Amino acid sequence: MAEQNIQKKLASGLVWTFAESASAKIVNFLVTLVLARLLMPAEYGTVAIVNVVIAFLDVIVISGMGSALVQKKDSDSLDFSTITWFSLGIAVVLYALLFVGAPAIANFFNSLDLVLILRVMGIRLFLSAINSVQQAYVSKHLMFKKFFYATMIGTLVSATVSIYLAYKGWGVWALVVQQLLYSIINTLVIKLIIDWKLEFQFSFERLKGLFSFGWKLLFSSLLDTLYDEIVSLSIGKKYTKADLAYYDKGKQIPATISSVVMHSMNKALFPTMSKVQNKIEQVKSLARNNTRVTAMIMYPILVYFIVTAHDLICFLFTDKWAEASFYIQVLSVFYLIKPFSAINLSITKALGRSDILLRNNLIRKIMGIGVILVMVFMFDSPKYVVSGVLITGVLDVIINMMPNKRLINYSVWTQIKDTLPFLFISLFLGWIIYPFVKIVDARGLCLILQAFVFFVLYIVLLVVTKNKTFCSFKGYVLQLIRKKA
C-alpha cells in the first residue's frame, strides 16, 4: 500500500512537472519562431555568450543547497531561511565581481557590446538565490502544481513583452528583457503561492550541516556547467557569433524535448526517491519505470528530428538558419542517451551518495572536456567540435550507470534492455518516412505527413506488441482524465 502511494505521488508529480515544462517550452518555442524572423543569428550569438557566463555564476549562487534541503529529511523554516541568506550573500559578491569584470569578459570574446548586457543580466543572480530555495521548498513538499502556475505566468508575460520589443526594433535587448522578466515574475509568483516565508534568522550550525552535502553538489554542478558550456565557449571564442547561433538554434530543438522530459522526471523523481531512500527495491522500481517512460516519449521524437532536420529548420526559422540542420542531427543523437545519465544521477543523489557523484563527475568531465578541447585545437570547423559531443555523451551515460549496479542492482545492460524496444521501433519508422521528402514537394506538407505517419504507426506498434510501459502509461492518463471530468 505504501509503495502504491509513493508511485501515485510520483505519477501525479510527473504529470504536473511535465505540464509545467511542456507548456513553457511550447510557448518559448512559438516565441522563438517569431523572434528568429525578426533578429539576426549574430544577435542570438551575443545572448548565448552572456548566458554561458551567467550559468557559471548561477551554479555558485545556488551552491547545491536546494538539493541539500530536499535531501534532508527534517529540514525546517530555519534551514530554508539560512540557505536563502547565504545564497543572497554569495550573489552580492558575484555580482560585484561581474560588474567590475564585464569589460575583461567582453575583450576575451572580442565583443565590447557584451559589457552592459552582462551587467543587466547579472541581476538574475539575486533572483536565483531566492528562487532556488523556494523551488526546493515546493519540491520537498511535492507541490508540483505550483511550479506549473509560476512557470506559465512568467513565460506568457515575458514572451509577450519580448515579441513587442523585437517588433519595435530593440534587437538583442528583446532577448535580454525576456529572460530577466521571466526570472522576476517566476520568483514573485512562487513567493505568493507558497506558505513558507523568509525570516530574519540564520544558523551557522545548520549551514555547516547542509553545506557538507551541498558543497559536493556545487563542485559537481560547476563541472557539469563547464562541461555543458565548453562547446559554446569554444565556438564563441574561436569562431563567429553566427556559428554560435547556429549551434545554439540546432541544439534548441532536441534540447527542448529532452529538457521537458528530464526536468519533469528529475524534479519529481529525486524528492520521491529521497523519501524511500532506505527501501532499495522501491527506488529500483521507480528508476526502471522512469527509464522506460523516458525512452518511450523521447526516442520517436528525436529520431523524427534526425530524419527531417533540414526541412524542419528551414520551415520553422527560414532558410537563413539552414546551417543549424547539421547540429540538430548530431545533437538529437546526443539527447537520445543524455536523459539516462540524468536519471542515474538522480538515483545516486537521492540515496545521499554525493561522494560518488563528485568522483564520477570529476572523471567524466575531465575526460569530456579533454575530448572537446582536442576537437577545438585539431579542427577549424565548429561542426567537428560538436561531433565530439557524441563521444562525451557515451562516456557520461556509462560512467553514471555503473554505480547503480551496486547501489540498487540496476545494471548497465538491464537499463539498455529497458529502452531497446522503443529505439528499434523508432529507427524502423524513421527509415519508412525518410523517402517522403522525394515524393512531396511542399516542405510544410511533407513534414506534417511524415509526422502523422511516424507517430500514428509508433502508437499502433506499441498497442500491437502490447508494450507494458505504454499500457500502464495510457491507463494512468485515462484515469486522470476521468477523474478531472
Summary of the structure (lengths in Angstrom):
residues: 485
radius of gyration: 22.2
end to end distance: 26.0
largest distance: 69.1
contacts: 1687
relative contact order: 0.11
helix: 88%
strand: 0%
